Amino acid sequence: MPCSLVIEAVLHRLLVLTSYKPHVAHLYNQVTIKPGQRLYMVNQMYPYTVKFTEETFTSRSAAEGNKASKRSHQMSCEGNGEKIKSPAKTTSTSSSRTSDASPPPKKTPPPGPDKSESAGHWSQGLKVSMQDPKMQVYKDDKVVVIKDKYPKARYHWLVLPWDSISSLKALRSEHVDLLKHMQRVGDQMVQQCRDAHKLRFRLGYHAVPSMSHVHLHVISQDFDSPCLKNKKHWNSFTTDYFVESQDVVTMLECDGKVTVKDGASELLKLPLRCHVCHKEQPTIPKLKEHLRTHMPA
């Protein structure tokens, strides 16, 4: 005989219905009944087992009550012109809101300078690298030596002063001692190099560097590196665009400043010429192939 059952929920309960069938796996259906709702069940063959499980309102009610009291307390404090500064109170309030409500919307940062164009700009990369212990190979109270991230030869270091000096044009006579110290440190790097006996090195500055912060290049003259890719890379180290360290010191001692020749950037467009025999090469791959003939055995 068909069996009908009507249930009217009086309290907020969780109704669990379990339907049994012979030789068939159990099927579980859960239905949440709200106050005032009616549930109709019609079963023509098998009985239902109905279980009621009371939801715990105590914890939620207590949490809501606590939250309400905190809000009222916060409003009363703000009304008196006082601000809540305790990190503990702020944390507890935010955690209760997170559990009972959706997360607060993200705040839009106030307008300001774009970090990617200021401290995070690629031209400021040296200022970041010189602070990185993984990049540092030597440091003292005046300078730090780091590996060039994109070396143009087997050995390529940069000597940077801790003092913030943007470029060669910012150097003055009072920087003479600092630049002499930078040169001494560069010479020490060469002396400690395991291949110093068979490789030649140069120490110098780019006339118009692309990276901010004065830095002295200490570079081996093999130019055996996959990072040397184009004419600009080559000419920046093999033409007058590369100013010898001693020449910079001399200019500061004599003139109190460093003078960069007009049109220095045009030197980067010169033809590719071997820095040893000055034979012109048509492409970078051909130049690198030619450079192997000058490599020490």
N, C-alpha and C positions, 0 to 999 in steps of 0.2 A: 504494500500500500504506500502510495506517495506520502512523503513526510514533509511538512512545511514548518518553518521556524521563523518567527519574527522577533528580532531583538532590538530594543530601543536603548541606546546608550544614555546612561544617566551621568556617568563620570567619564573623564577622558581616559580611555583604556586602549590597550593594544590587543586586538582580537587575533588569535592564531587559529586557523582552521586546518585540520589535518584530515585528508580524505584517504580512506583505506579501500584498496581493491585487492582481491585475491590474486596472488602470483604477479602483482605489479608493484613496482617501486613506489614508495610513498611520495605524494605530491604535497608540497607545503605552500600555502598562500597566506600572506600576512596582510591584514586590512586594519587601518587606523580608523577608529570610530570617534567622531567628535560628539560632544553633548548635543542631544536633540536629533541625532541622525538615527535612521532605521536601517536594519540589515535584513534582507529577505533571503532565505536559503531554501531551495527546493531540491530534494534528492529522491529519486524514484527507486533506487536500487540499494544503496549502501548508506550506512549511518555516518554522521559527521561527529568528530570529537571537537568540542569547542572549549578553548581555554582563554581565560581572561588574565592579563598581566597588568597590574597597576604600574603606571609610569611614576617615577620618583619626582615629585614636585618639590620636595623639601629643599634639595640642593639648588634647584633653579630659583625657587622663591627666595631662598636666602641670598643667592648671588645677586638677584635683581634688587632685593632690599638693600644689600650693601652698596650696590652701584648707585641706587637712588640716593642713599645717604651721603655717599661720596660726592655725587653731583651737587646735592643741596649745600654741602659743606664748601665745595669749591666755589659755587655761586655766591655764597655769603662772604667768602674771603675776597673774591674779585670785586664784590660790591663795596667792600671797605677799602679798595685800592691796593690790596695786598696780592702778591703773586706767589704761587707755589713753586718753590725752587728745589724741593727735595727730590733727588733722583729716585728714591725708593717709592714715594707716593706716585710719581709719574709712571713708573714701571707697572705698579699694581693696577692703576687706572686703565692703562693701555691694554693690559692683559685681559681684564674683565670685559672690555669692549670687544676685544678680538674674539672671545669665546661666545658672546651673545649677539654680536652684530657683524655686519659686513665690514671689511677693513676700510679705514678712512681713505679718501682720495689722495693721490700723490700731489704734493705741493709743487707748483710750477716755480722754478728758481727765478729770482729777480734778474732783470736784464743786466748784462755786464759784458766785459771783454771775453771773447771766445778763447778758451784755454788752448785750443789747437793752434791759435795764431799768436799766442804769447809764450808762456813757459813751455808748452808742449810742442811748439813749432820745431820742424826738423833742423832749422838753423841754430837752435839752442841745444842741440843734442849733446854737444861736448860738455856742457854744464851738468848734464845728467850723468854722462859716462864717467866723468872724473870723480864722481861721488860713489861709484859702484866698486866695491871691493874686488869683484871678479875681474874687472877691467884693469885694476891698478897693478903695476909691476914694481913700482918704487914710489915713495913719497917721503917728504920731509916737511919742515915748517914753512917752506916757501913754495915748493912745486910738487906736482904729482906727475908720474909717467904712466900712460895707459897705452894699450895696444890699439892701433887703428882698427875700427870695425871692418873697414873695407881696404885692407892693405894692398898697396900697389907694387909690393916687392916681397921677397921672402921675409925680410925684417923691416917693420915699419912701426915706429913708436911716435907718440906725441908727448911733448913736455909742456905742461900747462901751469901757469902760476895760480896760486890760490886767490890772489887779488883779482878782482874783476876788471879786466882790461879788454875792451871790445875788439880793437883791431890795431894794426901798426900805426894808424893815424893818431891813436890815443896815447902813444908812447911819448915820453918826455925824458929829459936828461936825468931826472931822479930815478928812472927805471934802468939805468945803465948797469948797476950792480945786480939787479934782478935778472937781466938778460944774460949777463956773464955767468951767473949761477946756473941758469937754464942750459947754457952751452956746456958748462962743466959736467952737468948731470947727463946731457946727451952723449958727451965723450965717454963717460963712464959706462953707459949702456953699450956703446960700441966695443969698448975694451973687454966687457964681460961676455960678449957674444961669442959663441963657440966657433963661428965661421969668420971671425974678424980677420984671421990671417989670410983668407983667400977672397974676401969680398971687399969692395970699396964702399964707403958710406959718405953721404952728404947731410949736412945739418943746415936747415934754412926755413924761410917763411914764404908763403904765397903772397904775392903782391896785392891781390884782391881776393881774399879767402871767402868761400861761400859759407863757412861756419863762423858764428860769433864766438868771441873769446880768443885772445892771442894764443897761438900754439906753435911750438917749434917742431918741425918734422925731422925725424932721424930715420933715414931710409937707405937701405942697401941698393946698390946700383945694378943689380941683376934684373930687376923689374919682372921677375918670374912670378906672376900672380894672375889668377883668373879674374880678379877684380879690376885689372887694368883692361878696359874694354873699348875705349874710343880715343880720338885725337886730343880731346880736351884733357883727359887723364894724363896722356903722355907728355904733352907740351907744358903742362903745369909743373912738371918736375925736370924738364930737360931744356928749357929756354930761360931767358932772363925773367920770366914770370916767377921763377924760384929764386928768391933773394937769399944769398948766403948769410948765415948767422953773424959772422964777423963783420960783414958789410953793414948790417943793421946796427950793431953796437957802435961802429965807427961813425955812422951818421948821427947817432944820438950824442956821442961825445963831441962831435964837431959843430953840429947844427942845433942840437936840442930837440930834434924831431926826425921822423922818417919820411923821406920824399919818395913817392911812387910815381914813376914816369907816366905821362899821359898815354892813353892807348894801350895800357898793359894788357887789357883783356883781349886785344887783337892778336897777341902772341899765341893764344890758344888755338888760333885758326891756321897757324903755319903748317907746312907740309910735314909729314912724318919723316924724321931723320934720325938715324942711329946716333946715340949720344957718344959712341966710341969712335966710329970711323966716319960719321956724318953722311953715310950713304942714304939716299932717300928711298923710302919704301911706300908702295901704293896703298896697303891696308894694314890694319892691326895684326891679323893673322900672319901676313908676310913679314911684318916687323918682328913679331915674336919668334918666328922661325929663324930670322936672321940673327937675332940676339943670342940664340943658342950657340952660334959660332964663336961668340966672345965669352961664353961661360967657362970658368976655370974647370980644369979636369978634376 
